[in-house]
Amino acid sequence: MPAPKRKPAAAAPSAPAANTRASKLEKLGLRSDMDLVLHLPLRYEDETQIVTIQQAGMMGTSVAQVEGIVTACDIQYRPRRQLIVTIADDSGQLVMRFLNFYGSQTKQLAVGTRVRARGEIRHGFFGAEVVHPNYKVVLEGAPLPDALTPVYPAGEGLSQIFLRKAIADAMQHIEWRDTLSPAQLAAQQLTPFESAVRLLHNPPPDVDEHALEDRSHPAWVRMKFDELLAQQLSLKRAQVARRAKNARALPLVGQLSAAFLNTLPFTLTKAQQRVVAEISTDLRASFPMQRLLQGDVGSGKTVVAALAAAQAIDSGYQAVLMAPTEILADQHFRKIAAWMEPLGVRVAWLTGSLKKKEKLAALSMIESGQAQLVIGTHALIQDSVQFAKLGLVIVDEQHRFGVGQRLALRNKTISENGGNETVQDIKNTAPVVPHQLMMSATPIPRTLAMTYYADLEISVIDELPPGRTPIVTRAVDQMRRDEVIARVHAAVQDGRQAYWVCPLIEESEALQLQTATETYAMLVEALPDLRVGLVHGRLKQAEKQEVMDAFSAGACHVLVATTVIEVGVDVPNASLMVIEHAERFGLSQLHQLRGRVGRGSAASVCLLLYQSPLGYIAKQRLMTMRETTDGFEIARRDLEIRGPGEFLGARQSGQAMLRFADLTTDQWLVDRARDLAQTLLQDPTPANQATVSAHLARWLGGREDFLKV
């Protein structure tokens, strides 16, 4: 079965309108007719029947559709400007209230106009009323729809009417041929593709609305299965393609690695030893490693990364470590350089804030190969950065980089002749690419890892180093701020240090939150005998570093900070953390922040200051933080609260996220899709290859690269 070509979405009548609408469709990812056809409804409205206004008023808070003649249309100004339209039928009258409206609506809804309106009808001061109903002007006897009306995800400037027409047009142009054979459909008990799609766009009035709503209808099951199958096929093909590429084998665990282990002031945990062995085995292979290293806050990922770099250097190649912020990169540089430089390793530092002379010196060291290990930020992916013999790429907090950024660093291919030209292996024409190790302190639940990282090997450090004290977490209403300040003072009197984290830098009208600058001023006044520091993202790097150095050295007692200290800051003497407006933070971020304390032997406390009243999700987050310090359990609950898209940072990472399948309820479909993907790829007959190509073309349309890094 040949892969169907993705036809571009049909153009609108006029060129300017076409360009405007095309750009708006593009923002929704709708570039072709098939994209439009697979743009499935969020929900449905039942416009197939009309009830009288009297009947609608007796239905409680249910949504109903009525039809009547406009008897009054007025703009009122008390208590606020609003448009009040009254319609009536033979049974009674209904007030339609518009709090936001256009002036043209007063003409559109002139007295005597027949209107069909749908919404939640309630009893107001003047009788039955509906706020912001969906409505349209109709002629007497206008026919009712014979199917439920779909409501689509829409962007600014794209009306439901336009989307419905565009999708209906697209459905006339696409190739409907099923990507799965009749035997495969029967084996998986799936509805044919065309009938499933047509039903979802135009469900008949007698359809099971509940099954449509909760997406358990067989038509939805087919869409979810197809989506999961495309994802699994893409990821597994990416894994096969990666194994076909060339990488320089890095086989030596030699003098540097041995000396490094001998100089460490601690012994690796069993989990660290296991993970180091997994990575070491991968680095010996002649195809590129692509491994995700997961470990909870404080589990010791940095030393594992340093040992991987040591193996690359022992084998005669360079290693590079990229971090998302200068503070985190600087922490890595200071810690790893302190380990490596006494052993004779040249470590280079490269960030965007370096002065020109320092930057040129670093670039020269990297290009000449003098720099055996390079640590830095996004500056590492610039075209001016040329590696002599790059063997290993390490990306910390990988989910905080965009796909393009991770690709750019991975594509810094090895050149044995200087520069970054592609090196061709004598026996194989595939380009030589570096091994890649990605690190994340945001543990990923097993279900999510199996679904989104099927092309990666995954290592997990699932134990903390000995001596770490458990962190006690308490949620405290901000009305008890004075008690919290007294707690901070007492901790410092006992020889400890404290963090006070705030969500904003300056005052915001949109979010009236306690800000870092205000909090700093308040604490300086409230704690005159203590030294209080302030660090946030808008400070120059040198200023940030000066404050951080003072805090690390114990010269600063309390550090007021924004989330720039979320990762990488390691001050064992800091045993108290206060998080201002904790209800505004996500679970993962709260867990990362809390991980800045509990790094020494002293009992540590994290106080979550919140503002009442709390919403349901905020309550769930704070309850989770109080109940557990296990990063994997927190990640599991975070996935339940936020869903996979936000959990993985889809918008930033470029992951081709699941739109229809739900990993909390559809795991049985994930298993089936993974099994079929494995079957199709393991038996590369022409029929199977055609199925794979056609299915990926339909569902991913050339966007597979975003699943590979």
HELIX and SHEET records of a PDB file:
HELIX    1   1 ALA A   15  LYS A   27  1                                  13    
HELIX    2   2 ASP A   33  VAL A   37  1                                   5    
HELIX    3   3 ILE A   53  GLY A   57  1                                   5    
HELIX    4   4 SER A  104  GLN A  108  1                                   5    
HELIX    5   5 GLN A  160  MET A  171  1                                  12    
HELIX    6   6 PRO A  182  GLN A  188  1                                   7    
HELIX    7   7 PHE A  193  HIS A  201  1                                   9    
HELIX    8   8 GLU A  209  GLU A  213  1                                   5    
HELIX    9   9 PRO A  218  ALA A  244  1                                  27    
HELIX   10  10 GLN A  255  THR A  263  1                                   9    
HELIX   11  11 LYS A  270  LEU A  283  1                                  14    
HELIX   12  12 LYS A  301  ASP A  314  1                                  14    
HELIX   13  13 GLU A  326  MET A  340  1                                  15    
HELIX   14  14 GLU A  341  LEU A  343  5                                   3    
HELIX   15  15 LYS A  356  SER A  368  1                                  13    
HELIX   16  16 HIS A  378  ILE A  381  5                                   4    
HELIX   17  17 GLN A  398  ARG A  400  5                                   3    
HELIX   18  18 VAL A  403  ARG A  410  1                                   8    
HELIX   19  19 ARG A  446  TYR A  452  1                                   7    
HELIX   20  20 GLN A  478  ARG A  480  5                                   3    
HELIX   21  21 ARG A  481  GLN A  493  1                                  13    
HELIX   22  22 ALA A  516  ALA A  526  1                                  11    
HELIX   23  23 GLN A  541  ALA A  553  1                                  13    
HELIX   24  24 THR A  563  ILE A  565  5                                   3    
HELIX   25  25 ALA A  582  ARG A  584  5                                   3    
HELIX   26  26 LEU A  587  ARG A  594  1                                   8    
HELIX   27  27 TYR A  616  GLU A  627  1                                  12    
HELIX   28  28 GLY A  631  ARG A  642  1                                  12    
HELIX   29  29 PRO A  644  PHE A  647  1                                   4    
HELIX   30  30 ALA A  650  SER A  653  1                                   4    
HELIX   31  31 GLN A  667  GLN A  682  1                                  16    
HELIX   32  32 PRO A  686  TRP A  699  1                                  14    
HELIX   33  33 GLU A  704  LEU A  707  5                                   4    
SHEET    1   A 2 ARG A  43  GLU A  45  0                                        
SHEET    2   A 2 THR A 149  VAL A 151 -1                                        
SHEET    1   B 7 ARG A 122  GLY A 124  0                                        
SHEET    2   B 7 GLY A 127  VAL A 131 -1                                        
SHEET    3   B 7 GLY A  92  PHE A  98  1                                        
SHEET    4   B 7 GLN A  82  ASP A  89 -1                                        
SHEET    5   B 7 VAL A  63  GLN A  76 -1                                        
SHEET    6   B 7 ARG A 114  GLU A 120 -1                                        
SHEET    7   B 7 ASN A 134  VAL A 137 -1                                        
SHEET    1   C 7 VAL A 347  LEU A 350  0                                        
SHEET    2   C 7 LEU A 373  GLY A 376  1                                        
SHEET    3   C 7 GLN A 318  MET A 322  1                                        
SHEET    4   C 7 LEU A 390  ASP A 396  1                                        
SHEET    5   C 7 HIS A 435  SER A 440  1                                        
SHEET    6   C 7 GLN A 290  GLY A 295  1                                        
SHEET    7   C 7 GLU A 457  ILE A 461  1                                        
SHEET    1   D 6 ILE A 471  ASP A 477  0                                        
SHEET    2   D 6 SER A 604  TYR A 610  1                                        
SHEET    3   D 6 ALA A 574  ILE A 579  1                                        
SHEET    4   D 6 GLN A 497  VAL A 501  1                                        
SHEET    5   D 6 VAL A 558  ALA A 561  1                                        
SHEET    6   D 6 VAL A 532  VAL A 535  1                                        
END                                                                             
